[in-house]
Amino acid sequence: MKKPRRGAAVFGLALACLGLATGAAALEEDYSGKPDWYVYHRGLEHFRGGRFGEALRAMKELQDPSRVTPPEVYVLIGKIYREEGENDLAERFLKRALADAPALGVPQDRYEILYLLADIHYRRKSYKNYEDVLESILSDHSLYRDERYARLREGYLRTARERGFDSFVSLYRQGDDFTRAAHLGLGVFAVRTGRDEKGALHLLFADLAAVSTLIGFQRDRDPDYVFSSLPDLLARARRLPGAEDYIEETELHKGLYYLASALHRTGGVTAARELWKTLADFGTGEWKIRSGNQLRSPQAEPLISY
């Protein structure tokens, strides 16, 4: 008979305090009598190591009908099924986790669940659901939602379109928080569906958050640094530890490319060309090549059915 394990109340605290060696692959995979936090940790190790069957077995150990299952368990099960391409099962468990979101040990993890659901909808080409989920993330973003900030949003668009991205960054700052990726996704999607004005606003929020963070990186090294231009900042980023990884992680080049496309189609031709020129000089991979192509012969982005 299995000994009872500690309940969900200990689950989050024990995870945060866990000091076990993560490389203990030789541990006996017998979870009898083990506390929840230990079983979850082992499942997480298996998941990160690509051993999805073992990860799922560990999570099933934590599903006991006689007591409450922490929502983190359902999140990990959803991730496992998502990695295995079982999108219906992944959605089922992620929605279950979302329903129990008030019990999450870290409340902000609710946004991770929503991003995972949005990704599943995009994979299915369920674009309306994809957009709705990302918009729900922004329901907590007052600068984007609240009427009292309407003139600020108008200022964002007007400055970027008429005076260019460098002037825009010189005037405004935006922290990188849970909203950046939602703005990026919605912005690219809006441009790809012919709604360039909407796309430009979302992409200004997303790109400003990333660029503001890069400015912070530079000021950590040089407290007297003052932003002058995006090309200068990107050139400096090549010498800053962690900056290029951050640029890749946030897909900044992609965001800037689609912002240029949106500005080009809404009257900001000069501003768009400045961004494409910057990406052609300092970008990487696809976005460097596509920006160079746009400079030579500007083309509207291929639209997707919506």
C-alpha positions, -999 to 999 in steps of 0.1 A, spaced: 0 0 0 13 34 -9 21 58 19 2 91 17 22 119 1 22 155 13 -5 176 -2 -7 205 -26 1 231 1 36 219 4 40 214 -34 49 249 -45 71 257 -14 91 225 -17 97 231 -54 111 265 -47 134 252 -20 145 220 -38 182 214 -37 184 179 -52 210 172 -78 193 172 -112 215 146 -128 203 117 -106 193 96 -135 200 64 -116 173 70 -90 149 42 -87 117 52 -105 95 40 -77 74 69 -64 58 50 -35 59 72 -4 75 101 -22 61 136 -16 44 154 -44 71 179 -50 97 152 -55 75 133 -80 68 165 -99 105 174 -100 113 140 -114 86 143 -140 100 178 -150 135 163 -153 121 136 -176 102 162 -197 133 184 -201 153 154 -211 127 144 -238 116 113 -219 79 121 -223 67 86 -214 85 87 -181 73 123 -175 37 113 -181 40 83 -157 53 106 -130 24 131 -135 -2 103 -134 12 94 -100 1 128 -88 -35 125 -101 -54 111 -71 -92 114 -73 -93 115 -35 -76 149 -33 -68 181 -52 -42 179 -79 -21 210 -82 -26 228 -116 11 227 -123 6 189 -129 -20 196 -155 3 222 -172 31 197 -175 8 170 -188 -5 195 -214 31 203 -224 39 166 -228 10 160 -251 18 191 -270 53 179 -277 39 146 -288 16 163 -313 -16 153 -293 -31 188 -295 -66 178 -284 -53 162 -252 -29 190 -246 -57 215 -248 -79 195 -225 -53 195 -197 -42 231 -202 -78 242 -200 -81 222 -168 -50 239 -154 -64 273 -164 -96 266 -146 -75 260 -114 -52 290 -121 -60 306 -87 -42 277 -71 -10 282 -90 20 286 -68 32 314 -91 1 334 -103 20 347 -134 22 311 -147 -14 317 -158 0 336 -188 23 306 -198 -9 284 -200 -26 310 -222 5 312 -245 6 274 -248 -31 273 -257 -26 301 -283 2 281 -299 -20 250 -302 -47 271 -319 -21 285 -343 -8 250 -352 -44 240 -360 -49 272 -380 -77 281 -356 -68 317 -361 -98 333 -344 -92 313 -312 -55 321 -315 -62 358 -316 -88 356 -288 -64 339 -264 -37 365 -271 -62 393 -266 -72 378 -233 -36 381 -221 -37 418 -229 -69 423 -209 -46 431 -180 -25 456 -200 -39 491 -192 -17 510 -216 -32 490 -244 -68 486 -231 -77 517 -211 -94 546 -228 -74 571 -206 -43 560 -226 -59 565 -260 -39 596 -268 -7 579 -257 -14 551 -282 -21 577 -309 12 593 -301 30 560 -305 17 555 -340 21 591 -351 56 595 -338 68 562 -353 51 568 -387 61 605 -391 94 608 -372 108 572 -373 116 545 -348 146 562 -334 125 593 -324 98 569 -310 124 552 -287 138 585 -277 104 595 -263 90 563 -249 100 533 -228 82 500 -221 91 472 -197 94 436 -210 66 418 -192 40 391 -199 24 412 -226 54 415 -251 50 381 -268 12 386 -271 17 420 -288 43 404 -311 20 375 -321 -10 398 -326 10 423 -345 25 399 -370 -9 382 -373 -26 415 -380 -1 424 -407 -5 390 -423 -42 395 -424 -41 430 -439 -48 450 -407 -17 471 -408 -28 499 -384 -37 474 -357 -5 455 -364 17 486 -362 4 494 -327 9 459 -314 44 458 -328 54 491 -314 45 478 -279 65 446 -285 95 461 -301 97 490 -276 97 465 -247 127 446 -263 146 477 -273 141 493 -238 155 461 -223 186 463 -246 190 499 -235 190 487 -199 217 461 -208 239 489 -222 233 512 -192 243 484 -168 277 485 -186 278 523 -192 256 543 -168 261 574 -190 248 558 -221 220 577 -239 201 561 -268 209 577 -301 198 553 -328 187 517 -333 218 509 -355 241 521 -328 223 501 -301 224 469 -322 261 474 -329 267 477 -292 246 447 -285 270 425 -303 295 433 -276 271 429 -246 270 396 -228 235 380 -232 222 407 -255 223 387 -287 206 358 -270 179 382 -258 174 395 -293 169 360 -306 146 350 -277 124 380 -282 124 377 -320 132 414 -322 143 413 -358 111 397 -368 91 423 -349 110 451 -365 106 437 -399 68 434 -396 66 468 -380 84 482 -411 59 464 -433 29 479 -413 44 514 -414 51 512 -451 15 504 -459 1 531 -435 21 561 -448 54 558 -430 75 549 -460 107 567 -448 103 551 -413 98 517 -429 129 520 -451 150 531 -421 140 499 -402 146 477 -432 180 493 -437 189 487 -401 179 450 -404 198 446 -437 229 459 -419 225 444 -384 199 417 -387 205 380 -391 191 352 -412 157 355 -428 150 390 -415 183 404 -429 176 388 -463 139 399 -465 148 434 -454 173 437 -482 147 425 -506 122 451 -494 147 479 -498 152 469 -534 116 463 -543 90 468 -515 62 442 -516 31 437 -494 33 407 -471 16 375 -483 -18 374 -466 -33 344 -448 -69 335 -448 -87 347 -417 
